[in-house]
Amino acid sequence: MMFDRDSGSDWWGTRKPAAVILMWVLGICFLVQSLANFYAHIPIEPALALSNAGLKEGKLWTLFTYQFLHGGPWPWHLIGNCLGLYFIGLHIEELYGARKFLWMYFGGAGLGAFVQVVVTSLPSHNDSLVLGASAGVMSLLAAYAIAFPERQITTFIYFIPVTLRAKWLLRFFGGLAAFGSLFPFDIIAHGAHLGGILFGIFYVKAGGLSEFGGNTVSDSIERWMAGFRGEKKSANKNPVIPLRFSLKPQATGKEQSDADFIAREVDPILEKIAKHGIQSLTSAERMTLETARQRVAQR
């Protein structure tokens, strides 16, 4: 999955991204798993992979450990998930930070495990070992598609490159996961994929990706910026990012200063968000929005 990254960001130079660390962890786990299977002839999948039978035996840790294993001996399963972490996970972490990235990833893996267990309990469903980071990756994909539905994403479906808008890619994978959960095909854990997608959607709808504490980024901006005008937030469930804020002629002192700051510094940034999405902002522009938020909070 691919899209353009902001080459002007200084984010790479500040710390090692959690997504990169996670990719290294997955790679090391796959190496240990392969060495144990090939040289020591000790299959570790039955002890760490997820299955209903394993849970009945008391292997509750498999609800967590399954995501660190991948199918072998070829690393295609691992590479596919790492590509998702690199192109989508890194971008989400750059925009919203490591904490929210990890919440989305591990939350998706957790709900994915739960849904997979439920789906496997349905009649005519086989209870096979489940392993892989796909549920967490699907959660990231769903969150990205809900937050930026019009962005173009290129992914590989059976090694064929396909470029779609994020919203259509989510609908494709969501529909495939739902269908596969009801009518299993291939050796794919469709229930885990479905759980990851549901968590990603829920996370964004609940305000998890909001930088300012509202239901969505645009909803939050509208809410806290309305405070400069002394207005109450509208109950409109489909908020639109306001492009210009009218200034009150009678405003004086700090209120006038705040209004000037909005017109001079913040309004152009909001126009940029409306045209290109919040992912287009530079670090300096994000700092300006944060400064505006703090000034609102101090009123």
Summary of the structure (lengths in Angstrom):
residues: 299
radius of gyration: 22.3
end to end distance: 43.5
largest distance: 80.2
contacts: 934
relative contact order: 0.10
helix: 62%
strand: 5%
